[in-house]
Amino acid sequence: MTLEQKDIELIERLIYKNNDDVAVSIARSFERLEERIDAAESRLYSRFSDLEDKTEACRQDISDNIGTLHDELRELSRGDEEGE
């Protein structure tokens, strides 16, 4: 049994149609992947921002504690000088 020209053309149309479907499917997959990457990037930037805020708050607390310690040492030093 041989294939007729119309059979070959039908097969070609099916192949081309499936190629288009595959291309559309791949394109949609890339779009979803890009959306997921964008969402992940956004979450990372948000977490980095939170981390920067916490780091700055800790830096400020440490600076305040150092200032308080410095003042206390200065007072102790004055007390020692007056006691002599």
PyMOL commands that set and color helices and strands:
alter all, ss='L'
color gray80, all
select helices_A, chain A and resi 5-83
alter helices_A, ss='H'
color red, helices_A
deselect
rebuild
show_as cartoon
